[in-house]
Amino acid sequence: MALILAIDLGGTRIRAAVFERENDSLLLLRRAETLSRARVDSVEAVITRITEIAREVVADEAIDAIGIAAPGPLDPRSGVILRADTLPGWDGVPLVQTIGEAFASVPTYLQNDANLAALAEYSLGAGKGADPFLYLTVSTGIGGGVIHDGKLFDGDKGLAAEPGHIRFIHPNDGKVYRLEELASGSAIGAWAKRRLAQETTRSLLITAGEIDGQTVGWAAQAGDTFALSVIQEAGEWFGLGLVNLIHLFNPQRIAIGGGVSQLGDLFLNPARQVVERYILHPQFHPPDLLQIAALGDDAGLYGAALYARQQANLT
Amino acid sequence: MALILAIDLGGTRIRAAVFERENDSLLLLRRAETLSRARVDSVEAVITRITEIAREVVADEAIDAIGIAAPGPLDPRSGVILRADTLPGWDGVPLVQTIGEAFASVPTYLQNDANLAALAEYSLGAGKGADPFLYLTVSTGIGGGVIHDGKLFDGDKGLAAEPGHIRFIHPNDGKVYRLEELASGSAIGAWAKRRLAQETTRSLLITAGEIDGQTVGWAAQAGDTFALSVIQEAGEWFGLGLVNLIHLFNPQRIAIGGGVSQLGDLFLNPARQVVERYILHPQFHPPDLLQIAALGDDAGLYGAALYARQQANLT
């Protein structure tokens, strides 16, 4: 009876759970979460909180493996966070070593949170039976992962895949942008602000207090033409990112998660139209290619457990 | 003693060769080539020529497998050329079935020529020992292939990877272009013509007869400032394509072949500068990441033999 401790280190929350291997699946035994304050607290303080919340879910029992999901780029081979854009001060933090010391001799594995969500969606969610399978999460930023031959494709040093870092030149200013600067929730907020400062337009957003991805989404859902056009533009950029991913990986399925995906067709229809327009050959595009991710916020936690089970050979 | 017949169907030449398996490598026994005239002759006439040249290299001996390299997109599972931009009229041609009938009962395999060149460079050339390995060929168009876990990564339906079909928006006109419309040999010629028609400039090319990738290359090598700037721009677009490939695949090595790569630093330095500028983290960029391909024109032929050997399990 293999027991696995999974930890998901996010910018605003730390979550921990204990899973029991159950045939091909995982049985969630206990879970807990805490605010991480990782953006403001010291690295040491956050690591203490990780250890505390982990001990909270581990009862008086032996754990066989630990899996940790964290924002990248990180080095899963050495267990070091290289640099986390969402966690200032976390450059070069040897997280596996530190957590490993707290749980003496338990094999501990670190992996990019979006990669682990991809693994979870492939094993338990929207990617079941699809290979290659791509997962994309569109929220504050854009992340993702690729599954190939049933395993995570993470490249030479474990840094792949970073779909949010696909680069485009924007025709407005000729500058180079990351996909996540064009199509994420933060991007939707930022472009709305930028356009409102430049354009003469009517919009609910003009009188709104805070303009961010969420308020733009609400305005669009209320039928605000300006907000709709901002989201359409973001969706079209996302579609162009999808076109590139489809031509490079020829995936059997792509699952899209994250807060922005909850805008549904407002965001996804413009993306679909761009995909259909620019795809090289219809064979690249089976009818069920694009799907909504199934596991929600828990994907990273489940993925961490699945990954630790795979890496520790707890089959 | 396994014997393999390899065929490389190009737009201007058809090549055939017989290889003998020799431990891990391949021994070239005999080879021949003919003009293909595939752009002007009927499909039937070209297939007859393929069969003739194949029979020419096969002596009075039994062949164990046949590998065919052809331009894509093609379906390697069914052995059908879906559409070949360089071979008009070849939509839906069941090449494996037709060639298979000519060589009764010999297992025959079809694969994208750039994918096979990638396999050959990985096994025998610039990609030895590198995994993931990416191969890019920059000539009339841009093609490429990905090796992962020692095998060709060709996606769900065998359509991956098509790096020439990475899409960008050009800031000049706001239109969507394929990477091969921005950075291939044909693109270099086309952009030189377009810019000469619009700009007031001094250039050797103004008095040149035909302006194509080759004449622009010659002018650049002679120090022509305008030609140099056209090639620099193409190199920068190619660099942006590389940035995207590096972030998605985190390759251990990328080998670059094709006629345009022979321009060397004129084309590759601008690409390298863009890569260094936009790479997310230095870990993505080991010092020997970018290399020149080693096998030249024969990569497709060797790759076809290697692929047939793998697929037919002639290990």
Boltz contact constraints between the chains, C-beta under 6 A:
constraints:
  - contact:
      token1: [A, 73]
      token2: [B, 281]
      max_distance: 6.0
  - contact:
      token1: [A, 82]
      token2: [B, 281]
      max_distance: 6.0
  - contact:
      token1: [A, 132]
      token2: [B, 155]
      max_distance: 6.0
  - contact:
      token1: [A, 155]
      token2: [B, 132]
      max_distance: 6.0
  - contact:
      token1: [A, 155]
      token2: [B, 249]
      max_distance: 6.0
  - contact:
      token1: [A, 155]
      token2: [B, 250]
      max_distance: 6.0
  - contact:
      token1: [A, 156]
      token2: [B, 250]
      max_distance: 6.0
  - contact:
      token1: [A, 156]
      token2: [B, 252]
      max_distance: 6.0
  - contact:
      token1: [A, 157]
      token2: [B, 283]
      max_distance: 6.0
  - contact:
      token1: [A, 159]
      token2: [B, 250]
      max_distance: 6.0
  - contact:
      token1: [A, 159]
      token2: [B, 284]
      max_distance: 6.0
  - contact:
      token1: [A, 160]
      token2: [B, 249]
      max_distance: 6.0
  - contact:
      token1: [A, 160]
      token2: [B, 250]
      max_distance: 6.0
  - contact:
      token1: [A, 161]
      token2: [B, 248]
      max_distance: 6.0
  - contact:
      token1: [A, 162]
      token2: [B, 247]
      max_distance: 6.0
  - contact:
      token1: [A, 165]
      token2: [B, 247]
      max_distance: 6.0
  - contact:
      token1: [A, 165]
      token2: [B, 280]
      max_distance: 6.0
  - contact:
      token1: [A, 166]
      token2: [B, 244]
      max_distance: 6.0
  - contact:
      token1: [A, 167]
      token2: [B, 240]
      max_distance: 6.0
  - contact:
      token1: [A, 167]
      token2: [B, 243]
      max_distance: 6.0
  - contact:
      token1: [A, 167]
      token2: [B, 278]
      max_distance: 6.0
  - contact:
      token1: [A, 169]
      token2: [B, 171]
      max_distance: 6.0
  - contact:
      token1: [A, 171]
      token2: [B, 169]
      max_distance: 6.0
  - contact:
      token1: [A, 171]
      token2: [B, 171]
      max_distance: 6.0
  - contact:
      token1: [A, 171]
      token2: [B, 174]
      max_distance: 6.0
  - contact:
      token1: [A, 174]
      token2: [B, 171]
      max_distance: 6.0
  - contact:
      token1: [A, 240]
      token2: [B, 167]
      max_distance: 6.0
  - contact:
      token1: [A, 243]
      token2: [B, 167]
      max_distance: 6.0
  - contact:
      token1: [A, 244]
      token2: [B, 166]
      max_distance: 6.0
  - contact:
      token1: [A, 247]
      token2: [B, 162]
      max_distance: 6.0
  - contact:
      token1: [A, 247]
      token2: [B, 165]
      max_distance: 6.0
  - contact:
      token1: [A, 248]
      token2: [B, 161]
      max_distance: 6.0
  - contact:
      token1: [A, 249]
      token2: [B, 155]
      max_distance: 6.0
  - contact:
      token1: [A, 249]
      token2: [B, 160]
      max_distance: 6.0
  - contact:
      token1: [A, 250]
      token2: [B, 155]
      max_distance: 6.0
  - contact:
      token1: [A, 250]
      token2: [B, 156]
      max_distance: 6.0
  - contact:
      token1: [A, 250]
      token2: [B, 159]
      max_distance: 6.0
  - contact:
      token1: [A, 250]
      token2: [B, 160]
      max_distance: 6.0
  - contact:
      token1: [A, 252]
      token2: [B, 156]
      max_distance: 6.0
  - contact:
      token1: [A, 278]
      token2: [B, 167]
      max_distance: 6.0
  - contact:
      token1: [A, 280]
      token2: [B, 165]
      max_distance: 6.0
  - contact:
      token1: [A, 281]
      token2: [B, 73]
      max_distance: 6.0
  - contact:
      token1: [A, 281]
      token2: [B, 82]
      max_distance: 6.0
  - contact:
      token1: [A, 283]
      token2: [B, 157]
      max_distance: 6.0
  - contact:
      token1: [A, 284]
      token2: [B, 159]
      max_distance: 6.0
